[in-house]
């Protein structure tokens, strides 16, 4: 995660002040009565806020990494599909068929995990989602995961 993204996440003020904000509604808590958000009434402590912001910044970084891998899931799924088709077309004494199945199975498993990474966006609270580096490709991730599941299923169940 870049420094400017982390600064935005923890509320880095241009005057180099880090100020707390409500984790429930995002309200600026500078000058608020200690212990409660004056906007929504949620309980607040600076120590808990700092721990939660640290946790969310870690999750935000790992979600950004997972989202970057979603297109790779599509490539892996397509490679698995090509291997499966080639194994069917060129059976080479059954070795090609089994090699195609194995390649499709491994690619399917990888594509499923890479595609499912897009669903990690749900781990972020609503106020942190706009801080992602790019728009989450959730639909692409789900489709990639489904392609992977399909590859796994056809590799196991298909007679050829």
C-alpha positions in Angstrom: 0.0 0.0 0.0 1.3 3.4 -0.9 1.9 6.0 1.9 -0.8 8.4 0.5 -3.4 5.6 0.7 -2.5 4.7 4.2 -2.5 8.4 5.1 -6.0 8.8 3.7 -7.1 5.7 5.6 -6.0 6.9 9.0 -7.1 10.4 8.3 -3.8 12.1 7.8 -4.5 15.8 7.8 -2.4 18.2 5.6 -1.0 19.7 8.7 0.5 16.3 9.6 -2.1 15.6 12.2 -3.6 12.2 12.6 -7.2 12.6 13.7 -9.6 10.0 14.8 -12.9 9.4 12.9 -15.9 7.2 13.8 -15.5 3.7 12.5 -19.2 3.5 12.3 -20.1 6.6 10.3 -16.8 8.3 9.4 -17.5 11.4 11.4 -14.4 13.5 12.5 -14.1 13.0 16.2 -11.7 15.9 17.0 -13.3 17.8 19.8 -16.0 15.2 20.4 -16.8 14.3 23.9 -14.6 11.4 25.0 -16.1 8.0 24.6 -19.0 8.6 22.1 -19.3 9.8 18.5 -21.4 13.0 18.5 -22.9 12.1 15.1 -24.1 8.5 15.6 -23.5 7.8 19.3 -21.2 4.8 18.7 -18.7 4.1 21.5 -15.2 5.3 20.8 -11.7 5.0 22.3 -8.5 6.2 20.6 -6.7 2.9 21.3 -9.4 0.8 19.8 -9.6 3.2 16.8 -5.8 2.8 16.2 -6.0 -1.0 16.4 -9.0 -1.1 14.1 -7.3 1.3 11.6 -4.2 -0.9 11.7 -6.2 -4.0 11.1 -8.2 -2.4 8.3 -5.1 -1.1 6.6 -3.6 -4.7 6.6 -6.8 -6.1 5.2 -7.0 -3.3 2.6 -3.5 -4.1 1.5 -4.2 -7.8 1.1 -7.5 -7.2 -0.7 -5.7 -4.9 -3.1 -3.2 -7.7 -3.7 -6.0 -10.2 -4.2 -7.8 -7.9 -6.7 -4.7 -7.5 -8.8 -4.6 -11.3 -9.2 -8.2 -11.7 -10.6 -7.1 -11.3 -14.2 -4.4 -13.9 -13.7 -7.2 -16.3 -12.6 -8.9 -15.8 -16.0 -5.6 -16.5 -17.8 -5.0 -19.7 -15.8 -8.6 -20.8 -16.4 -8.2 -20.3 -20.1 -4.9 -22.2 -20.1 -6.6 -25.1 -18.2 -9.4 -25.1 -20.8 -6.9 -25.2 -23.7 -5.0 -28.1 -22.0 -8.3 -30.0 -21.5 -9.3 -29.6 -25.1 -5.9 -30.5 -26.4 -5.9 -33.6 -24.2 -9.2 -34.6 -25.8 -8.2 -33.9 -29.4 -4.7 -35.5 -29.2 -5.1 -38.4 -26.7 -1.5 -39.8 -27.4 -2.2 -43.3 -26.1 -4.3 -42.0 -23.1 -1.3 -40.0 -21.8 -2.5 -36.8 -23.4 -6.0 -37.3 -22.0 -4.7 -37.7 -18.5 -2.1 -34.9 -18.9 -4.9 -32.6 -20.1 -7.1 -33.6 -17.2 -4.4 -33.0 -14.7 -3.4 -29.7 -16.2 -7.1 -28.6 -16.3 -7.6 -29.8 -12.7 -4.6 -27.8 -11.4 -5.5 -24.7 -13.4 -9.1 -25.0 -12.2 -8.1 -25.1 -8.6 -5.8 -22.1 -9.1 -8.4 -20.1 -11.0 -11.0 -20.8 -8.3 -8.8 -19.4 -5.6 -7.6 -16.4 -7.7 -11.2 -15.5 -8.7 -12.6 -16.0 -5.2 -10.0 -13.4 -4.0 -12.3 -10.7 -5.3 -14.9 -11.6 -2.7 -12.5 -10.4 0.0 -13.9 -6.9 -0.6 -16.7 -7.9 1.8 -14.2 -8.0 4.7 -13.8 -4.2 4.5 -16.2 -1.9 6.2 -18.2 0.4 3.9 -16.0 3.5 4.8 -12.8 1.7 3.7 -14.0 0.4 0.3 -13.6 3.6 -1.6 -9.9 3.6 -0.5 -9.1 0.6 -2.7 -6.6 1.3 -5.5 -9.1 0.3 -8.1 -12.8 -0.6 -8.5 -13.2 -4.2 -7.3 -13.7 -6.7 -10.1 -16.2 -8.8 -8.1 -18.2 -10.0 -11.1 -15.0 -10.9 -13.0 -13.7 -12.7 -9.9 -16.9 -14.7 -9.4 -17.0 -15.7 -13.1 -13.3 -16.7 -12.9 -14.0 -18.8 -9.8 -16.9 -20.5 -11.5 -14.7 -21.2 -14.6 -12.2 -22.8 -12.2 -14.9 -24.9 -10.5 -16.2 -26.0 -14.0 -12.6 -27.1 -15.0 -12.3 -29.0 -11.8 -15.6 -30.7 -12.2 -15.0 -31.6 -15.9 -11.6 -32.9 -15.1 -13.0 -35.3 -12.5 -16.3 -36.3 -13.9 -15.9 -36.2 -17.7 -15.3 -39.6 -19.3 -12.7 -38.1 -21.7 
